[in-house]
């Protein structure tokens, strides 16, 4: 059984409503940096492995944990956020600017739609399967994975529903799930995952601790 801490990055400039360009370039705010320190301080035992997404905000969030546990192995995995608005790539936008494009994307409910370098919804679920397969190859853990909100939701949805190759109905169902399963910045979800078992054990001891910092 793999024991994994799925950790959403601290508040980023994009989360705070500030303008930004490339999806992976948004840095942490001062609040996000404080949340990163709180995450490191909250871990009651050293992780065997610290995994980060390639996106800047996740790597910055992991830094205090790496400093506290210098003996932990470190790896970068493709656990980055789902970036689906290819028509806006390269433009400086805000969350408010992106909102109508976001609504149009989810209303389309085409799991294979991808333009201008964006990722399709089907490809996102391909990444969740690769992630779970890698977990199954590792020592029991704990493994600290610094990742992103929609990726965490996609992992959970995949495990809870058995979805691996989503169709339009599954995409609509995921959107409903993502809107109701709140993953605040700095949230830690402990996942106890046994390969081959669809339903995971999930423990969320710190789900609200960082929400109001």
N, C-alpha and C positions, 0 to 999 in steps of 0.2 A: 504494500500500500504506500503510495506516494503522499507525503505530507507537504502541502504547498501553501505559502502565503501569497495570495494575489493582492498586490498593493497598487492602488491607483495613485498616480503622481499627485504632488501638491498643486495648489492653485497656480495656474499659468496665466500669462498675460492675456491669452485668448479667453480663458475662463472669466477673467475680470472685465471682459468687454473691450479690451484694447485692440487696436488694429494690428493685423499681422499678415504675413504673406505665406510662405511655404508651410505646410502643416507640421513638419517636423522641427521647425525653427523656433517655436514659441517657448520662451524661457519662463522660469518660475518668478512669481512676484515675491515681495518680502514675506507676505503671509505664507506663500507656498514654501519658502525656505524654512520658516518656523515649523510648518507641518512636517517637513522632511526630517528635522531634528527630533520632533516628537515621535515620529515613526521609529527612528533608530532607538530612542530611549525606551520605547514601549515593548521592544522585542525581548522576551524573557530568557531566550536561549540563543546561542549563535547559530546562524544558518550554515549548512554545509556548502551551499551554493547561492550566489547572488546573481540573478539574471536581470538584465535591463533591456528595454526596447531601444532601438537606435535613435528614438526621438529625444531631443535635448531635455525636455521637461522631466522625462522619466529618468534619464541619466543623472540629472541634477538632484532629483529626489533620492536617488540611491547613494549619493556621496556620503552623507553622515553615517549611514549603515555600513558602508565600506570602511570608513574611518574607525568605527567602533569595533568592527569584526575584521581586522586585516588578514586573518588566516583563512577566511572563507574564499573558496574558488569564485571566479568571476567570468561570466560569459554574456555575450549579446545574442539574443534570439529575435526572430521576427514576430514580436508580440506588440508591434506598434498599433496605433489607433487606426480604425477604419476610416479611410479618406476617400470619399465617393463623389465629391463635387469637382470633377475634372475641369468643368467649364470655368471654374474660378482659380485654377492653379496659376500661380505667378502673379495674381492680383493681391493688393493689400485690401483686406476686408475685415469686418467685425462680425460677431455672432449675429447681430441684428441684420446686417447686410445679407448674410448667408441664409437667414431663416426661410424666405420664400423658395429658394432653390432647394433647401433641405426638405421642405414639405412636398415640393413637386417630385423630388426623387423618391420619397417613400410612397407617395400616391401612385407613382408609376408601377411599383411592385414588380419590377423586372429583375430577377436575381442575377442576370448576366449582363446588365447594362453597365458600361464603363466607357468613358470618353477621356481623351487627352491625358492619359497616364493615371486615371483614377483606378481604384480597385473595385471589382464587382462584389456584390453580396455573396455570391457563390465562392469567390476566391477567399473572402474573409473566413468562411466556414472551412475551406481547405486549410487555412492557417490554424484554426482551432484543432483540427484533427492532427496536424503535424505537431502542434504543441503537446497534445495529450500523449501522442506516441513517444515524444522525447521524455516526458515525465516517466512513462512506463519503463524507460531504459536506465533511469537514474537510481542512485541509492535512495533509501526511504526519505531522507530529508532531515530537517526542514529545508525547503528551497524558497528563497525570497524572490518573487518575480515582480519587478517594478514595471507596470504596464499602464493600461488606459481603460477608461470607463466602458466604451462599447466593446472592446475586446474581452473584458471580464464578463460582460453580459452574454456575449456570444459563446464563450466557453460554458457558462452555466446553462444557457438555453440548449446548447448541443447535448450536454449531458442529461438534462432533465427530460428532453423530448426525443432524444435519439437522432436528431436531425444532423445529417452529414452533407446532403446535396439538396439544399432548399429550393422549393418552388415558390410561386407567387403567394400561395396561402401561407406558407411557412414564413415568408418575409413579412407579411402583414402581422402574423402572430408574434414574430420577434419584435416588431415595432411596439406592439402593445406591451409586451414584457419589458422592453427597454424603458418605456415611459413609466412603468410602475415599480420596477426594481431599481431603487435609488442606490447609486454608488458615489458617495461624496468624495471630493478631493481628500487624499490622505486615508481613505478607507482601507482596512485590511480584512480580507475574507480568507479564513483558513479553509482550504479544500483538502479533504482526505479522499484520495482517488485511487481506486483499484482498477487497473486495466481490465477491460472486459465486462465491468459492471456499469450499467447505464446511470444509475442513480448515485450521486456522490454524497458524502457527508459534508455538510457545510457548517462552519462555526463562524459567527461574525461578532466577535467580542468587542471590536473597536469601531463598529459601523457609524456611530454617531459622535465618537469622541472628538473628531477633528472638524465636524461639520460647522461649528460655530466659533472656531478659533479666530 
